[in-house]
Structure formats: structure tokens, C-alpha cells
Amino acid sequence: MAITLYGIKNCDTVKKARAWLEANGVAYAFHDYKVAGIDEKRLKQWAGELGWEKLLNRAGTTFRKLPEAAKQNLTPEKAILLMREQPSLIKRPVLDLGARRILGFKPEVYKELVS
């Protein structure tokens, strides 16, 4: 099974997820969407599977710095556009197991799903 971890290299939670995968001998590819970007099709797939409300990181400074107009009347389409334009708005990490995606990092969930 090909595993891809999506995130941003400097994110502390992504660093923890990467360290856990490496410590547990799990082979994975890393996709830094701040460097490589993220396509709209993938964001739509994730939003449909995980829920755009969960995928959109409203707790981060990037969201707080958005103009009020951008934060108002969010729809799935508007949220996907914002996340595509500013990948820091995507909650991290996203672990892609092929048939399933896991949002965020919890060692117990990773252990159950990748072992």
C-alpha cells in the first residue's frame, strides 16, 4: 500500500507524524503542499470524504489574518478555493492510505491503521 503524508515541512504536528512513521518503519512519500501545491480535484475529494469544515484550519494564524469578507458565508466551494490559494489553511497532516484518508495526527490511530 502506497502511503502519502500531506502537510507542511515546518509544521510541528507534521514533524511528529513523520517521526512516528519513521520510528515505526512505515514507508511513505511526503507531499509538502506549500512547495508542491495542491490540486482542486484532491481538495474536493478530501472535502467530500472528511468534510470541508474539518479540513479547513480555522485555528491557525493564516485563517485569522484573512479579511473578514473571506471568512464570512463560507461554502464548500469558497473554502476549497481559499485552501487551494493558501495551503496553510488545510488542517495538517493528511495521511493518505490509498482507500482512506486520516486528518490530523494521533499515534493510536496511526498504529491501528498502518500496522
N, C-alpha and C positions, 0 to 999 in steps of 0.2 A: 504494500500500500504506500503510495507516494503521499508524504505529508508536507504541507507548506505552512509556515508560520508567517502571517502578515502583521506588519507593525512598523514602528519607527525605531531605528537603532538606538537612539538615546533615551528611550522611554524606560523607566525603572521596571515597570511591570513586564515589558517585553524582555528586558535583560533577565529577569527572574525566570520567565518561561523558557528562554533559550538555555539558561544554565541548567534548569531542571531536565529539559530534553537531552542535553549533552551528558549530564551526570547519569541519566538512565539509559544511555546508549541508543536513543531514538534518532534515527536518521531523518533529517528534514531539510527542506530548502527554505531560505529566508527571503521574503519579499519586503523590502523597505519601500513603502508607498510614498514616502517623502522624496525618495530618489527616483524610483521607477514609475511612480504614478499608480493610479488605479482606474480601471475602465468602468464605464457606466453599467455595462451588462453585469459585471461581477457585483457591483454595489446593489443593483436591483435584485439580483439573486439572493444576496445576503439579507437585504431588507425584507424580502418575501419570506425567507426562512427564519430569520432571527427576530424580525420586527424592526422597522426603521427607528422607532422610539428608543429601543435598546442599543441599536447600532450608533446612534448619534450621541457623541460625548458632550453632554451639556455642562458637565462639571469642570471642564478644563478652561484654561485662560483663553484659548482661541475662541470658544463659544462666547465667553463673557465679553470679549473685545469686539464682537460683531455689532454692527449698527442695530439699533432696536428694530428697525423695519425688517431686517433679515431674520430676526428671532420670532417675529410675530406671524401668526397664521401659517404655521408650518404644516406642510402636506408631505406625503412621501416623495413626491417629485421635487419639491423645493429642498427637502433635507438631502436627497441624493445629489442634487446639484451642488449644494453647499459642501458636502463631504468630498465630492469629486474635485472641486476647486481648492479646498483646504483639507487635505488628508488628515491633519491633526484633529479634525472633528470626528474621526472614526474611532469608536471605542477600541482599545487595544488590549491584548493582541487578538487576532482572529486565527484560530488553528483550523486549517482545512484538512480534514481526514479523507477527502475524496467524496464520500457519500454523505458526510455530515460536517458541520462547522461548529466550533466551540468559541464562544465570545468571552474574553477575559481570561484570567489565569487563576486556577485553583488546583494545587498539586493533587488533591484527592480525585478530582475529575479527570485530570490528565492521566493519572495512574490507572484508573478504571478503563479509560478508552484507548490508550495507546499500548498497554501491556499485552 
